[in-house]
Amino acid sequence: MIFATLLYCALAANLYAQNPVVWIAANSENIPLEPASLHAGRVYSPAVGGGDMHVQIDSRYPVTVAMAWADEWNAAMRPGATAHFSFLCVKEHVTSTIYECHLPSERPMIITFRDERRPEKPVLSTVGAILGPGARPFFSPNDLHIQYFRVVEPEFHWRRILNEKYQITSAPKVYSLMTPDHDGQELSVKIKSPIPLTVALLPSHLADQVYDKTVTLTAALDQTGCKERGVQSMSFNCTFNVANGTQTLLILPDIDFHGNKKATVEANTVECVEHCELLNPPANP
């Protein structure tokens, strides 16, 4: 029987590449293989760009393990079809091993096992002569145990961390948002204002210096790539690094104005919610 599964993948390949990969046991199969028989195991459906797989294989007699394209396998299973497979990650003479393969694309692949034993023709002839036509010889089954694994990776969800309507003043408006939990963490900011604003995401110590006027706004903005000028109604995204520490959103009017004016600001971020222990720990300052 062919099983289908989703190959776990990272939200961002560059993020997961920085963190250890942890595999945990999933389901397993026990297959009694006959000599020269071919068995199909689980179907892997990687994400775009491909992915990795990890399987423990234990066999009484040697088997050849390989990955085949699932569509080629399904086509070969049709009545009267000719088998044509393009195998990847071929590993022969396996009796006990951890089998791994990098699947190159999102095209589904299936893991296959071929018993390397060959039936002996003299045995077949002898059995047929004794038991008659149609009799099948008995061969010791190849007890194949397949332990599948799935990868455990940090899980991320969007979370709203700011939603406010505030009175605009000539002084900078600062929101100490958060300390990022992973490099490349994404922040989405939405602004709606009756007058143009400058909006910037800065390390908190730098935002404090702007507020205290020990550093000019221009000098601070030169140190960040997450900034927008002349904002009145806009949504934009930024990413930041753990090494920059706590992050502050700074908002400042671009023009002089009179009267009461209010702006609405909303911020959402992608935070780790499960298996966060697998993230790289923050670097020491």
DRENPA-3360 file (N, C-alpha, C; in nm, 2 decimals, always signed):
BEGIN
1 = MIFATLLY = +0.09/-0.12/+0.00/+0.00/+0.00/+0.00/+0.09/+0.12/+0.00 ~ +0.05/+0.22/-0.08/+0.12/+0.35/-0.09/+0.07/+0.45/+0.01 ~ +0.15/+0.51/+0.09/+0.11/+0.61/+0.18/+0.15/+0.75/+0.13 ~ +0.07/+0.85/+0.16/+0.10/+0.99/+0.12/+0.13/+1.07/+0.24 ~ +0.23/+1.16/+0.23/+0.26/+1.25/+0.35/+0.31/+1.38/+0.30 ~ +0.30/+1.48/+0.38/+0.36/+1.61/+0.35/+0.50/+1.62/+0.41 ~ +0.59/+1.65/+0.33/+0.73/+1.67/+0.38/+0.74/+1.80/+0.45 ~ +0.78/+1.80/+0.57/+0.79/+1.92/+0.65/+0.90/+2.01/+0.59;
9 = CALAANLY = +0.87/+2.14/+0.59/+0.97/+2.23/+0.54/+0.98/+2.36/+0.62 ~ +1.07/+2.43/+0.61/+1.08/+2.56/+0.67/+1.00/+2.67/+0.61 ~ +0.96/+2.77/+0.69/+0.90/+2.89/+0.63/+1.00/+2.96/+0.55 ~ +1.12/+2.95/+0.59/+1.22/+3.02/+0.52/+1.35/+2.93/+0.53 ~ +1.40/+2.89/+0.41/+1.51/+2.80/+0.41/+1.63/+2.85/+0.48 ~ +1.66/+2.98/+0.46/+1.78/+3.04/+0.52/+1.77/+3.04/+0.67 ~ +1.64/+3.05/+0.73/+1.62/+3.05/+0.87/+1.65/+2.91/+0.93 ~ +1.59/+2.81/+0.87/+1.61/+2.67/+0.92/+1.75/+2.62/+0.90;
17 = AQNPVVWI = +1.82/+2.67/+0.80/+1.95/+2.62/+0.77/+2.04/+2.66/+0.89 ~ +2.00/+2.77/+0.97/+2.09/+2.81/+1.08/+2.06/+2.73/+1.21 ~ +1.95/+2.65/+1.21/+1.91/+2.58/+1.33/+1.93/+2.43/+1.31 ~ +1.95/+2.36/+1.42/+1.96/+2.21/+1.41/+1.84/+2.15/+1.36 ~ +1.85/+2.04/+1.28/+1.74/+1.96/+1.23/+1.72/+1.85/+1.33 ~ +1.60/+1.83/+1.38/+1.56/+1.73/+1.48/+1.46/+1.64/+1.41 ~ +1.49/+1.51/+1.40/+1.39/+1.41/+1.35/+1.33/+1.33/+1.46 ~ +1.20/+1.31/+1.45/+1.14/+1.22/+1.55/+1.06/+1.11/+1.48;
25 = AANSENIP = +1.05/+1.00/+1.54/+0.99/+0.88/+1.48/+0.84/+0.91/+1.45 ~ +0.80/+0.87/+1.33/+0.66/+0.87/+1.29/+0.61/+0.73/+1.28 ~ +0.53/+0.69/+1.18/+0.48/+0.56/+1.17/+0.59/+0.47/+1.11 ~ +0.56/+0.34/+1.11/+0.65/+0.24/+1.06/+0.58/+0.13/+0.98 ~ +0.66/+0.05/+0.90/+0.60/-0.06/+0.83/+0.69/-0.18/+0.85 ~ +0.63/-0.30/+0.84/+0.70/-0.43/+0.84/+0.65/-0.50/+0.72 ~ +0.75/-0.53/+0.62/+0.72/-0.59/+0.49/+0.79/-0.72/+0.48 ~ +0.72/-0.83/+0.45/+0.79/-0.96/+0.41/+0.82/-0.96/+0.26;
33 = LEPASLHA = +0.94/-0.93/+0.22/+0.97/-0.93/+0.08/+1.01/-1.06/+0.03 ~ +0.96/-1.09/-0.09/+1.01/-1.21/-0.16/+1.13/-1.18/-0.25 ~ +1.21/-1.28/-0.29/+1.33/-1.25/-0.37/+1.29/-1.18/-0.50 ~ +1.37/-1.07/-0.52/+1.36/-0.99/-0.64/+1.24/-0.90/-0.65 ~ +1.16/-0.90/-0.54/+1.04/-0.82/-0.54/+1.07/-0.67/-0.51 ~ +0.98/-0.59/-0.56/+0.99/-0.44/-0.54/+0.88/-0.39/-0.47 ~ +0.91/-0.31/-0.36/+0.80/-0.26/-0.27/+0.81/-0.11/-0.27 ~ +0.69/-0.04/-0.28/+0.68/+0.10/-0.27/+0.64/+0.14/-0.13;
41 = GRVYSPAV = +0.71/+0.23/-0.07/+0.67/+0.28/+0.06/+0.60/+0.42/+0.06 ~ +0.64/+0.51/+0.13/+0.57/+0.64/+0.15/+0.60/+0.73/+0.03 ~ +0.50/+0.81/+0.00/+0.51/+0.92/-0.10/+0.55/+1.05/-0.02 ~ +0.65/+1.12/-0.07/+0.69/+1.24/-0.02/+0.66/+1.36/-0.11 ~ +0.59/+1.46/-0.06/+0.55/+1.57/-0.14/+0.62/+1.70/-0.08 ~ +0.74/+1.73/-0.13/+0.82/+1.84/-0.08/+0.75/+1.97/-0.11 ~ +0.79/+2.08/-0.04/+0.75/+2.21/-0.08/+0.83/+2.26/-0.20 ~ +0.80/+2.37/-0.25/+0.87/+2.43/-0.37/+1.02/+2.44/-0.33;
49 = GGGDMHVQ = +1.11/+2.40/-0.41/+1.25/+2.40/-0.38/+1.30/+2.27/-0.33 ~ +1.21/+2.18/-0.30/+1.26/+2.05/-0.25/+1.27/+2.04/-0.10 ~ +1.32/+1.93/-0.05/+1.34/+1.90/+0.09/+1.41/+1.78/+0.12 ~ +1.43/+1.75/+0.25/+1.50/+1.63/+0.29/+1.41/+1.52/+0.35 ~ +1.46/+1.40/+0.35/+1.38/+1.29/+0.41/+1.48/+1.20/+0.48 ~ +1.43/+1.12/+0.58/+1.52/+1.05/+0.68/+1.44/+0.93/+0.72 ~ +1.50/+0.81/+0.69/+1.43/+0.68/+0.72/+1.53/+0.58/+0.78 ~ +1.49/+0.51/+0.88/+1.57/+0.40/+0.94/+1.52/+0.27/+0.87;
57 = IDSRYPVT = +1.62/+0.19/+0.81/+1.58/+0.07/+0.74/+1.66/-0.05/+0.80 ~ +1.59/-0.15/+0.83/+1.65/-0.28/+0.89/+1.59/-0.39/+0.81 ~ +1.68/-0.48/+0.75/+1.64/-0.58/+0.66/+1.72/-0.71/+0.69 ~ +1.65/-0.83/+0.69/+1.72/-0.95/+0.72/+1.82/-0.98/+0.61 ~ +1.78/-0.96/+0.48/+1.87/-0.98/+0.37/+1.89/-0.84/+0.29 ~ +1.99/-0.83/+0.22/+2.02/-0.70/+0.15/+1.91/-0.65/+0.06 ~ +1.89/-0.52/+0.06/+1.79/-0.46/-0.03/+1.86/-0.34/-0.09 ~ +1.80/-0.30/-0.20/+1.84/-0.17/-0.27/+1.73/-0.07/-0.24;
65 = VAMAWADE = +1.77/+0.04/-0.19/+1.68/+0.15/-0.16/+1.70/+0.26/-0.26 ~ +1.59/+0.32/-0.31/+1.60/+0.43/-0.40/+1.47/+0.51/-0.40 ~ +1.49/+0.64/-0.45/+1.37/+0.72/-0.46/+1.33/+0.73/-0.61 ~ +1.20/+0.71/-0.64/+1.15/+0.72/-0.77/+1.04/+0.83/-0.78 ~ +1.02/+0.88/-0.90/+0.92/+0.98/-0.91/+0.78/+0.91/-0.90 ~ +0.69/+0.97/-0.82/+0.56/+0.91/-0.79/+0.48/+0.89/-0.92 ~ +0.49/+0.99/-1.01/+0.40/+0.98/-1.13/+0.45/+0.86/-1.22 ~ +0.58/+0.84/-1.22/+0.64/+0.73/-1.30/+0.60/+0.60/-1.24;
73 = WNAAMRPG = +0.60/+0.59/-1.10/+0.56/+0.47/-1.03/+0.41/+0.44/-1.06 ~ +0.33/+0.54/-1.05/+0.18/+0.52/-1.07/+0.15/+0.48/-1.21 ~ +0.23/+0.53/-1.31/+0.21/+0.49/-1.45/+0.25/+0.35/-1.47 ~ +0.35/+0.30/-1.40/+0.40/+0.17/-1.42/+0.30/+0.07/-1.36 ~ +0.22/+0.11/-1.26/+0.13/+0.02/-1.20/+0.00/-0.01/-1.28 ~ -0.02/+0.07/-1.39/-0.14/+0.04/-1.47/-0.13/-0.09/-1.55 ~ -0.24/-0.16/-1.57/-0.23/-0.28/-1.64/-0.17/-0.27/-1.78 ~ -0.08/-0.35/-1.81/-0.01/-0.35/-1.94/+0.09/-0.25/-1.96;
81 = ATAHFSFL = +0.12/-0.17/-1.86/+0.22/-0.06/-1.87/+0.36/-0.12/-1.86 ~ +0.45/-0.04/-1.92/+0.59/-0.08/-1.91/+0.66/+0.00/-1.80 ~ +0.73/-0.06/-1.71/+0.79/+0.01/-1.60/+0.91/+0.09/-1.65 ~ +0.91/+0.22/-1.62/+1.03/+0.30/-1.65/+1.04/+0.40/-1.53 ~ +1.15/+0.38/-1.46/+1.18/+0.46/-1.34/+1.31/+0.54/-1.36 ~ +1.31/+0.66/-1.31/+1.44/+0.74/-1.29/+1.47/+0.74/-1.14 ~ +1.56/+0.66/-1.10/+1.59/+0.65/-0.96/+1.69/+0.76/-0.91 ~ +1.67/+0.81/-0.79/+1.76/+0.90/-0.73/+1.80/+0.84/-0.59;
89 = CVKEHVTS = +1.92/+0.88/-0.54/+1.97/+0.84/-0.41/+1.97/+0.69/-0.40 ~ +2.02/+0.62/-0.50/+2.03/+0.47/-0.49/+2.13/+0.42/-0.39 ~ +2.09/+0.33/-0.30/+2.18/+0.27/-0.20/+2.16/+0.12/-0.20 ~ +2.27/+0.05/-0.24/+2.26/-0.10/-0.25/+2.31/-0.17/-0.13 ~ +2.27/-0.30/-0.12/+2.32/-0.39/-0.02/+2.29/-0.34/+0.13 ~ +2.17/-0.29/+0.14/+2.14/-0.23/+0.27/+2.08/-0.34/+0.36 ~ +2.13/-0.35/+0.48/+2.06/-0.44/+0.59/+2.02/-0.36/+0.71 ~ +2.10/-0.25/+0.74/+2.07/-0.17/+0.85/+2.13/-0.03/+0.83;
97 = TIYECHLP = +2.05/+0.07/+0.81/+2.11/+0.20/+0.78/+2.01/+0.31/+0.81 ~ +2.06/+0.43/+0.83/+1.97/+0.55/+0.82/+1.98/+0.60/+0.67 ~ +1.87/+0.60/+0.60/+1.87/+0.64/+0.46/+1.82/+0.78/+0.45 ~ +1.90/+0.87/+0.39/+1.86/+1.01/+0.37/+1.87/+1.05/+0.22 ~ +1.79/+1.14/+0.18/+1.80/+1.19/+0.04/+1.74/+1.33/+0.04 ~ +1.81/+1.41/-0.04/+1.75/+1.55/-0.07/+1.67/+1.54/-0.19 ~ +1.54/+1.56/-0.18/+1.45/+1.56/-0.29/+1.46/+1.70/-0.36 ~ +1.49/+1.70/-0.50/+1.53/+1.82/-0.56/+1.42/+1.92/-0.60;
105 = SERPMIIT = +1.29/+1.88/-0.59/+1.19/+1.97/-0.63/+1.06/+1.94/-0.56 ~ +0.95/+2.01/-0.59/+0.82/+1.98/-0.53/+0.75/+1.87/-0.60 ~ +0.81/+1.81/-0.70/+0.75/+1.69/-0.77/+0.75/+1.57/-0.67 ~ +0.64/+1.51/-0.64/+0.64/+1.40/-0.54/+0.73/+1.28/-0.58 ~ +0.79/+1.22/-0.48/+0.87/+1.11/-0.50/+0.83/+1.00/-0.40 ~ +0.86/+0.87/-0.43/+0.82/+0.76/-0.35/+0.95/+0.68/-0.32 ~ +0.95/+0.63/-0.20/+1.07/+0.55/-0.16/+1.04/+0.40/-0.20 ~ +1.14/+0.34/-0.26/+1.12/+0.20/-0.31/+1.23/+0.11/-0.25;
113 = FRDERRPE = +1.19/-0.02/-0.24/+1.28/-0.12/-0.18/+1.28/-0.25/-0.27 ~ +1.40/-0.29/-0.31/+1.40/-0.41/-0.40/+1.49/-0.52/-0.33 ~ +1.43/-0.63/-0.31/+1.50/-0.75/-0.25/+1.61/-0.79/-0.35 ~ +1.73/-0.80/-0.31/+1.84/-0.83/-0.40/+1.86/-0.98/-0.42 ~ +1.79/-1.07/-0.36/+1.80/-1.21/-0.38/+1.74/-1.25/-0.51 ~ +1.79/-1.35/-0.57/+1.74/-1.41/-0.70/+1.69/-1.55/-0.68 ~ +1.57/-1.59/-0.73/+1.52/-1.73/-0.71/+1.61/-1.82/-0.79 ~ +1.64/-1.94/-0.74/+1.72/-2.04/-0.81/+1.63/-2.12/-0.90;
121 = KPVLSTVG = +1.66/-2.12/-1.03/+1.58/-2.20/-1.13/+1.57/-2.35/-1.10 ~ +1.68/-2.41/-1.06/+1.67/-2.55/-1.02/+1.57/-2.58/-0.91 ~ +1.56/-2.49/-0.82/+1.46/-2.51/-0.71/+1.32/-2.50/-0.76 ~ +1.30/-2.40/-0.85/+1.16/-2.39/-0.91/+1.12/-2.51/-0.99 ~ +1.22/-2.57/-1.06/+1.19/-2.69/-1.14/+1.16/-2.81/-1.05 ~ +1.24/-2.82/-0.95/+1.22/-2.93/-0.85/+1.08/-2.93/-0.79 ~ +1.04/-2.80/-0.74/+0.91/-2.79/-0.67/+0.80/-2.82/-0.77 ~ +0.82/-2.77/-0.90/+0.71/-2.79/-0.99/+0.69/-2.94/-1.02;
129 = AILGPGAR = +0.80/-3.01/-1.03/+0.80/-3.16/-1.06/+0.73/-3.23/-0.95 ~ +0.75/-3.19/-0.82/+0.70/-3.26/-0.71/+0.55/-3.23/-0.68 ~ +0.52/-3.10/-0.68/+0.39/-3.05/-0.64/+0.30/-3.03/-0.76 ~ +0.35/-3.02/-0.88/+0.27/-3.00/-1.00/+0.27/-2.86/-1.05 ~ +0.21/-2.83/-1.16/+0.21/-2.70/-1.22/+0.14/-2.60/-1.13 ~ +0.19/-2.48/-1.13/+0.13/-2.37/-1.05/+0.18/-2.37/-0.90 ~ +0.25/-2.47/-0.86/+0.30/-2.47/-0.72/+0.41/-2.36/-0.70 ~ +0.40/-2.29/-0.59/+0.50/-2.19/-0.56/+0.60/-2.24/-0.46;
137 = PFFSPNDL = +0.73/-2.22/-0.49/+0.83/-2.26/-0.39/+0.83/-2.17/-0.27 ~ +0.87/-2.22/-0.15/+0.88/-2.13/-0.03/+1.02/-2.08/-0.02 ~ +1.02/-1.95/-0.01/+1.15/-1.88/+0.02/+1.14/-1.81/+0.16 ~ +1.25/-1.81/+0.23/+1.25/-1.74/+0.36/+1.22/-1.59/+0.33 ~ +1.12/-1.53/+0.39/+1.09/-1.39/+0.36/+1.20/-1.30/+0.41 ~ +1.21/-1.19/+0.34/+1.31/-1.09/+0.39/+1.23/-0.99/+0.47 ~ +1.25/-1.00/+0.60/+1.18/-0.92/+0.70/+1.23/-0.77/+0.69 ~ +1.16/-0.69/+0.63/+1.20/-0.55/+0.61/+1.12/-0.46/+0.71;
145 = HIQYFRVV = +1.20/-0.39/+0.79/+1.13/-0.29/+0.88/+1.17/-0.15/+0.84 ~ +1.07/-0.07/+0.82/+1.09/+0.07/+0.77/+1.04/+0.16/+0.88 ~ +1.12/+0.24/+0.94/+1.08/+0.34/+1.04/+1.09/+0.48/+0.98 ~ +0.98/+0.54/+0.96/+0.98/+0.68/+0.90/+1.00/+0.78/+1.01 ~ +1.05/+0.89/+0.97/+1.07/+1.01/+1.06/+1.02/+1.13/+1.00 ~ +0.98/+1.22/+1.09/+0.94/+1.36/+1.04/+1.03/+1.46/+1.12 ~ +1.05/+1.57/+1.05/+1.14/+1.67/+1.11/+1.06/+1.77/+1.19 ~ +1.11/+1.80/+1.31/+1.05/+1.90/+1.40/+1.12/+2.03/+1.38;
153 = EPEFHWRR = +1.04/+2.13/+1.35/+1.10/+2.26/+1.33/+1.02/+2.37/+1.41 ~ +1.08/+2.48/+1.43/+1.00/+2.59/+1.50/+0.88/+2.62/+1.42 ~ +0.77/+2.65/+1.49/+0.64/+2.69/+1.43/+0.62/+2.84/+1.45 ~ +0.57/+2.91/+1.35/+0.55/+3.05/+1.36/+0.41/+3.09/+1.33 ~ +0.36/+3.19/+1.41/+0.23/+3.25/+1.38/+0.24/+3.40/+1.38 ~ +0.15/+3.46/+1.30/+0.14/+3.61/+1.31/+0.07/+3.65/+1.44 ~ +0.11/+3.76/+1.50/+0.05/+3.81/+1.62/+0.05/+3.96/+1.62 ~ -0.06/+4.02/+1.66/-0.07/+4.16/+1.66/+0.00/+4.21/+1.79;
161 = ILNEKYQI = +0.09/+4.31/+1.78/+0.16/+4.36/+1.90/+0.13/+4.51/+1.92 ~ +0.06/+4.57/+1.83/+0.03/+4.71/+1.84/-0.10/+4.75/+1.76 ~ -0.19/+4.82/+1.82/-0.31/+4.87/+1.75/-0.36/+4.99/+1.83 ~ -0.33/+5.11/+1.78/-0.36/+5.23/+1.85/-0.39/+5.35/+1.76 ~ -0.48/+5.43/+1.81/-0.51/+5.56/+1.75/-0.46/+5.67/+1.85 ~ -0.36/+5.75/+1.81/-0.30/+5.84/+1.90/-0.30/+5.98/+1.85 ~ -0.28/+6.08/+1.94/-0.28/+6.22/+1.91/-0.14/+6.25/+1.86 ~ -0.13/+6.31/+1.74/+0.00/+6.34/+1.68/+0.05/+6.47/+1.74;
169 = TSAPKVYS = +0.18/+6.47/+1.78/+0.25/+6.59/+1.83/+0.37/+6.61/+1.76 ~ +0.44/+6.72/+1.78/+0.57/+6.74/+1.71/+0.68/+6.66/+1.77 ~ +0.66/+6.60/+1.88/+0.76/+6.51/+1.94/+0.75/+6.37/+1.88 ~ +0.86/+6.30/+1.87/+0.85/+6.16/+1.82/+0.76/+6.07/+1.90 ~ +0.68/+5.99/+1.84/+0.60/+5.89/+1.90/+0.68/+5.76/+1.90 ~ +0.71/+5.70/+2.01/+0.79/+5.58/+2.02/+0.71/+5.46/+2.08 ~ +0.72/+5.34/+2.02/+0.66/+5.22/+2.07/+0.78/+5.12/+2.08 ~ +0.80/+5.08/+2.21/+0.90/+4.97/+2.23/+0.83/+4.84/+2.20;
177 = LMTPDHDG = +0.86/+4.78/+2.09/+0.78/+4.67/+2.04/+0.82/+4.53/+2.10 ~ +0.94/+4.49/+2.08/+0.98/+4.35/+2.11/+1.13/+4.33/+2.09 ~ +1.17/+4.22/+2.15/+1.30/+4.17/+2.11/+1.28/+4.05/+2.02 ~ +1.33/+4.05/+1.89/+1.30/+3.94/+1.80/+1.36/+3.81/+1.85 ~ +1.28/+3.70/+1.82/+1.33/+3.57/+1.86/+1.40/+3.49/+1.76 ~ +1.41/+3.55/+1.63/+1.49/+3.48/+1.53/+1.53/+3.58/+1.43 ~ +1.64/+3.56/+1.36/+1.69/+3.64/+1.26/+1.59/+3.64/+1.14 ~ +1.57/+3.75/+1.07/+1.48/+3.75/+0.96/+1.34/+3.76/+1.01;
185 = QELSVKIK = +1.31/+3.78/+1.14/+1.17/+3.79/+1.18/+1.10/+3.91/+1.11 ~ +0.98/+3.88/+1.07/+0.91/+3.98/+0.99/+0.81/+4.06/+1.07 ~ +0.81/+4.19/+1.04/+0.72/+4.29/+1.10/+0.63/+4.35/+0.99 ~ +0.50/+4.36/+1.01/+0.41/+4.43/+0.92/+0.36/+4.55/+0.99 ~ +0.37/+4.67/+0.93/+0.32/+4.79/+0.99/+0.22/+4.86/+0.90 ~ +0.11/+4.90/+0.95/+0.01/+4.98/+0.88/-0.01/+5.11/+0.95 ~ -0.01/+5.22/+0.87/-0.02/+5.35/+0.91/-0.13/+5.43/+0.84 ~ -0.22/+5.50/+0.91/-0.31/+5.59/+0.85/-0.31/+5.72/+0.92;
193 = SPIPLTVA = -0.28/+5.83/+0.85/-0.26/+5.96/+0.91/-0.31/+6.07/+0.82 ~ -0.37/+6.18/+0.88/-0.41/+6.30/+0.79/-0.29/+6.38/+0.74 ~ -0.17/+6.36/+0.80/-0.06/+6.44/+0.76/+0.06/+6.34/+0.73 ~ +0.16/+6.38/+0.65/+0.27/+6.29/+0.62/+0.36/+6.26/+0.75 ~ +0.40/+6.14/+0.76/+0.48/+6.10/+0.87/+0.60/+6.02/+0.83 ~ +0.70/+6.03/+0.91/+0.82/+5.94/+0.89/+0.81/+5.83/+0.99 ~ +0.82/+5.71/+0.94/+0.81/+5.59/+1.02/+0.93/+5.50/+1.01 ~ +0.99/+5.46/+1.12/+1.11/+5.38/+1.12/+1.12/+5.28/+1.23;
201 = LLPSHLAD = +1.18/+5.17/+1.20/+1.20/+5.07/+1.30/+1.35/+5.08/+1.34 ~ +1.38/+5.10/+1.46/+1.51/+5.12/+1.51/+1.54/+5.04/+1.63 ~ +1.67/+5.00/+1.65/+1.71/+4.94/+1.78/+1.67/+5.04/+1.89 ~ +1.62/+4.99/+2.00/+1.56/+5.08/+2.11/+1.66/+5.19/+2.16 ~ +1.79/+5.15/+2.17/+1.88/+5.25/+2.22/+1.90/+5.36/+2.13 ~ +1.89/+5.34/+2.00/+1.90/+5.44/+1.90/+1.78/+5.53/+1.90 ~ +1.66/+5.47/+1.91/+1.54/+5.55/+1.92/+1.54/+5.64/+2.04 ~ +1.59/+5.59/+2.15/+1.60/+5.67/+2.27/+1.69/+5.79/+2.25;
209 = QVYDKTVT = +1.80/+5.77/+2.17/+1.89/+5.88/+2.15/+1.82/+5.99/+2.06 ~ +1.74/+5.94/+1.96/+1.66/+6.04/+1.88/+1.57/+6.12/+1.97 ~ +1.50/+6.05/+2.06/+1.40/+6.11/+2.14/+1.47/+6.21/+2.23 ~ +1.58/+6.18/+2.29/+1.66/+6.27/+2.37/+1.74/+6.38/+2.30 ~ +1.73/+6.37/+2.16/+1.80/+6.46/+2.08/+1.95/+6.46/+2.09 ~ +2.01/+6.34/+2.13/+2.15/+6.32/+2.13/+2.20/+6.27/+2.00 ~ +2.11/+6.22/+1.92/+2.14/+6.18/+1.78/+2.03/+6.24/+1.69 ~ +2.07/+6.29/+1.57/+1.97/+6.34/+1.48/+1.88/+6.23/+1.42;
217 = LTAALDQT = +1.76/+6.27/+1.38/+1.68/+6.17/+1.31/+1.75/+6.12/+1.18 ~ +1.81/+6.21/+1.11/+1.88/+6.18/+0.98/+1.99/+6.07/+1.01 ~ +2.07/+6.09/+1.11/+2.17/+6.00/+1.15/+2.12/+5.86/+1.19 ~ +2.01/+5.86/+1.26/+1.95/+5.74/+1.30/+1.89/+5.66/+1.18 ~ +1.82/+5.73/+1.09/+1.76/+5.67/+0.97/+1.87/+5.61/+0.88 ~ +1.99/+5.67/+0.88/+2.10/+5.61/+0.80/+2.14/+5.48/+0.85 ~ +2.10/+5.44/+0.97/+2.14/+5.31/+1.03/+2.04/+5.20/+1.03 ~ +1.93/+5.23/+0.95/+1.82/+5.13/+0.94/+1.77/+5.13/+0.80;
225 = GCKERGVQ = +1.74/+5.01/+0.75/+1.68/+4.99/+0.62/+1.53/+4.99/+0.63 ~ +1.47/+4.99/+0.75/+1.33/+4.98/+0.77/+1.28/+5.12/+0.80 ~ +1.24/+5.20/+0.70/+1.20/+5.33/+0.72/+1.11/+5.38/+0.60 ~ +1.02/+5.47/+0.62/+0.94/+5.52/+0.52/+0.91/+5.67/+0.55 ~ +0.92/+5.76/+0.45/+0.89/+5.90/+0.47/+0.76/+5.94/+0.39 ~ +0.70/+6.04/+0.44/+0.58/+6.09/+0.37/+0.46/+5.99/+0.38 ~ +0.45/+5.92/+0.49/+0.35/+5.81/+0.50/+0.22/+5.88/+0.55 ~ +0.11/+5.85/+0.48/-0.02/+5.88/+0.52/-0.12/+5.76/+0.53;
233 = SMSFNCTF = -0.11/+5.68/+0.43/-0.19/+5.55/+0.43/-0.10/+5.45/+0.36 ~ -0.05/+5.36/+0.44/+0.05/+5.27/+0.38/+0.07/+5.14/+0.47 ~ +0.10/+5.03/+0.41/+0.14/+4.91/+0.47/+0.28/+4.87/+0.42 ~ +0.37/+4.84/+0.51/+0.50/+4.79/+0.47/+0.55/+4.69/+0.56 ~ +0.65/+4.61/+0.51/+0.70/+4.50/+0.59/+0.85/+4.52/+0.61 ~ +0.90/+4.48/+0.73/+1.05/+4.48/+0.76/+1.09/+4.35/+0.82 ~ +1.22/+4.33/+0.82/+1.28/+4.22/+0.89/+1.39/+4.27/+0.98 ~ +1.41/+4.20/+1.09/+1.52/+4.24/+1.17/+1.60/+4.12/+1.23;
241 = NVANGTQT = +1.71/+4.15/+1.30/+1.80/+4.05/+1.35/+1.80/+4.05/+1.50 ~ +1.83/+3.93/+1.56/+1.83/+3.92/+1.70/+1.94/+4.01/+1.76 ~ +2.05/+4.02/+1.69/+2.17/+4.09/+1.74/+2.14/+4.24/+1.77 ~ +2.03/+4.29/+1.70/+2.00/+4.43/+1.72/+1.92/+4.46/+1.85 ~ +1.88/+4.35/+1.92/+1.81/+4.37/+2.05/+1.67/+4.42/+2.03 ~ +1.62/+4.48/+2.14/+1.48/+4.53/+2.14/+1.46/+4.63/+2.03 ~ +1.35/+4.62/+1.97/+1.31/+4.71/+1.86/+1.21/+4.81/+1.90 ~ +1.22/+4.93/+1.84/+1.13/+5.04/+1.87/+1.08/+5.10/+1.74;
249 = LLILPDID = +0.95/+5.12/+1.73/+0.89/+5.19/+1.62/+0.88/+5.34/+1.65 ~ +0.94/+5.42/+1.57/+0.94/+5.56/+1.59/+0.86/+5.63/+1.48 ~ +0.77/+5.72/+1.52/+0.69/+5.79/+1.42/+0.70/+5.94/+1.45 ~ +0.72/+6.02/+1.34/+0.74/+6.16/+1.36/+0.67/+6.24/+1.24 ~ +0.60/+6.35/+1.27/+0.54/+6.42/+1.16/+0.65/+6.49/+1.07 ~ +0.62/+6.49/+0.94/+0.71/+6.55/+0.84/+0.69/+6.70/+0.82 ~ +0.58/+6.75/+0.87/+0.55/+6.89/+0.85/+0.50/+6.95/+0.98 ~ +0.51/+7.09/+0.98/+0.45/+7.16/+1.09/+0.29/+7.16/+1.07;
257 = FHGNKKAT = +0.22/+7.16/+1.18/+0.07/+7.15/+1.16/+0.01/+7.22/+1.28 ~ -0.12/+7.25/+1.27/-0.20/+7.30/+1.38/-0.33/+7.22/+1.40 ~ -0.38/+7.23/+1.52/-0.50/+7.16/+1.55/-0.48/+7.01/+1.59 ~ -0.59/+6.95/+1.63/-0.59/+6.81/+1.68/-0.59/+6.72/+1.56 ~ -0.49/+6.63/+1.55/-0.49/+6.53/+1.44/-0.45/+6.40/+1.50 ~ -0.51/+6.30/+1.45/-0.48/+6.16/+1.51/-0.44/+6.07/+1.40 ~ -0.35/+5.98/+1.43/-0.30/+5.87/+1.34/-0.33/+5.74/+1.40 ~ -0.35/+5.64/+1.31/-0.38/+5.50/+1.35/-0.25/+5.42/+1.31;
265 = VEANTVEC = -0.21/+5.34/+1.40/-0.09/+5.26/+1.37/-0.12/+5.11/+1.42 ~ -0.08/+5.02/+1.34/-0.10/+4.88/+1.37/+0.03/+4.80/+1.33 ~ +0.07/+4.71/+1.42/+0.19/+4.63/+1.39/+0.16/+4.49/+1.42 ~ +0.21/+4.40/+1.33/+0.19/+4.25/+1.35/+0.33/+4.19/+1.32 ~ +0.36/+4.08/+1.39/+0.49/+4.02/+1.37/+0.47/+3.87/+1.37 ~ +0.57/+3.80/+1.31/+0.57/+3.65/+1.31/+0.66/+3.61/+1.43 ~ +0.59/+3.54/+1.52/+0.66/+3.49/+1.64/+0.66/+3.34/+1.65 ~ +0.77/+3.29/+1.71/+0.78/+3.14/+1.73/+0.68/+3.10/+1.84;
273 = VEHCELLN = +0.60/+3.00/+1.82/+0.50/+2.95/+1.92/+0.52/+2.81/+1.96 ~ +0.59/+2.73/+1.88/+0.61/+2.59/+1.91/+0.76/+2.55/+1.87 ~ +0.82/+2.46/+1.95/+0.95/+2.41/+1.93/+1.05/+2.52/+1.92 ~ +1.03/+2.63/+2.00/+1.12/+2.74/+1.99/+1.26/+2.71/+2.05 ~ +1.27/+2.61/+2.12/+1.40/+2.57/+2.17/+1.50/+2.53/+2.06 ~ +1.45/+2.51/+1.94/+1.53/+2.47/+1.83/+1.59/+2.59/+1.76 ~ +1.54/+2.71/+1.80/+1.60/+2.83/+1.74/+1.74/+2.85/+1.80 ~ +1.83/+2.91/+1.72/+1.96/+2.94/+1.77/+1.95/+3.04/+1.89;
281 = PPANP = +2.02/+3.02/+1.99/+2.01/+3.12/+2.10/+2.07/+3.25/+2.06 ~ +2.02/+3.36/+2.12/+2.07/+3.50/+2.08/+2.22/+3.51/+2.11 ~ +2.29/+3.58/+2.02/+2.44/+3.60/+2.05/+2.46/+3.69/+2.17 ~ +2.56/+3.66/+2.24/+2.60/+3.75/+2.35/+2.64/+3.89/+2.30 ~ +2.58/+3.99/+2.36/+2.62/+4.13/+2.32/+2.76/+4.16/+2.34;
% end
